[in-house]
């Protein structure tokens, strides 16, 4: 698989508005501390290259990924989303107790109408829909998997096994469209 830098070299030129320059290591550490979670290596490498900005749009296509959030935006959104913790499970909290509500028949992503510690929102699609990196997956999941979270819609699903694989999928999709 290509390095994170290789993926961004192929993706960034497809964003005419341009992406923000990379964050400093100290900014990444501050974001991690604010959320109480360590970023995956893919995520760290990505934010060292680009700290937010628009993602590609394809003219004439119903294809739009959303806005890549800055570290500051991620922290603020994370704090707001953590305020929406679903209290329907008495076991809900920062630790996964392993109860059936959390396991949901072996599904690799926590379910329910909530946001969870360890979910790092990266892309805001609008209308309470986000692409996030899951740093605390359930059994069968992968640390760093990318999940599609629609706070008003169907349960979250795994979109890619890693942030790098997710971005590579966007590049491959653009290549297939000839964009």
N, C-alpha and C positions, 0 to 999 in steps of 0.2 A: 504494500500500500504506500502511496505517496506520503511524504512528510506534510505537516501542517503548512509549512511555507510553500511547498509545491502546489497544494490545493488552492491557497489564497492567490498565488501567482496566476492561476488559471481563472479564478473567480472574480478577483478585484477589477480587471479591465471591463467586465460586463456590468459594472455599476457606474454609469456615466456621472452620477452625482458625486462619486468618490466616497471612500471610507475614511473614518477618522484614523489618525496615526495610532500606533500602539501605545498601550499603557506601560508605565514603569512597574518594575517588580514590586515596589512598595505600595503602589495603588492596588495591585492584585491582592497582596497580603492584607491590606486594609479592608477590601471587599470581603475577603474570606472571614476575617475577624468579625466584621459587621453581621454576617449571616451565621457565623459559627460552623462553617463547613469548609473543608479543603477542596479546591477545584481539582478536576482531573488534569493530567498532564496535557491532554489535547486542548482543554479549555484554557489552561495557562498559556500554552504556546500560541493559541489563537489570539488571545487578548494582548499578548506582547507584540503582535503584528498589527492588529486593528481593534481599537476600543470603540466599537459601535459604528453605526451608519446604515444606510439603506441597503437592502438586498436586491438582487436582480429582479427586474420586471421584464416580461416578454410581450412586446406590442402585439395586439390582436389575439392574445391568448388569455384565458381565464387562469393565469398562472402567476401567483405572487406569493412570495414567502413571508414578507413582513419586514420589520425594522430590527436590525441587530442592536440590542440595547447597550448603552455604555455601562461601565462598572457602577457608576453612581446611580443610574436608572435601575439597574438590577437590584442594588441594595434597597432603594426606596420601594420598588415594586414588591420585593420579597417581604419586607416588613409589613406592607399593606395586605398581601396575600396571607401571611401568617395570622393575621387577624381574622381570617375566615375559617379557622380550624373547625371541623365538623365535630360537635360534641355528642353525636348520637351513639358513639362507642365509649363506654366508660374507660376503656384501655387506651384511648387515643392520646398521643403525646409524643415527646421527642424519641422515645424508645419503642421499638416494635415488640410488642409482647408475644406475638405469634398467634394471637387469637384468630378464629375463623374470619372475623370481619376484615382483618388485615390480609389474610392468606387468599381469600376468594378463590378457592379451588386451584391453587397453584399459579394464579395469574402473577406475572413478574412485576406488576406495577400496582401500588396501593390504589384502592378504589374508594368511591364515595364522593360526596360533594364538598371537597376540602382541598387545601394545599398542605404539603407536608415538609417538615424539616428535611433538608437534603435535596429538594427540588429547586434547581437554580433556573429562574426564567431568563431566557436569552433572546428570544424573538417574540415580539408582540404583534400578533396578527389583527388586533382590534377585536371588539366585541367579546372580551374576556376569554380569548383563545391565545395560548402561548405554546411555544416550543421550549422545552426545558431539559436540562441535564439532570438525571436522577442519580444522586450520589448515595442513596440509601434504598436500593431496590429490594424487592422481596425474593424469596427462593426462586430460582429459575431466571432471575434478571441479571444484568451486568452492571457493575458500578460504572457510571459515566454514560449509561444508555440515554438516548434522546427520546423524550416522550412528547406526545401531542396531548395537551391538556386544554379542554374546552370546559370552562367552569360552569357553563349553562347547558352543556350538551352531553354526549355519550361519555362513558368512562374513559380515562386515559389509556392510550395504547403506545407500545414501543414503536418508534419510527426508524431508529437506527441503533446499532450497538455502541456507537461512540459519536462524539461531536465531529471528529475528522471524517468518519464514514458518512455522517449526515451531509456535511458540506461537499464531500466527493459525490454524493448522490445528486446534489443540486447541479454540480458541474456536468455530470453525466446526462442529466435531464436536459440541460441547456444545449449540450452537444447534440443530443438526439433531435431537438427542435431546430437545430441549425442556427441557434441564437448566439 
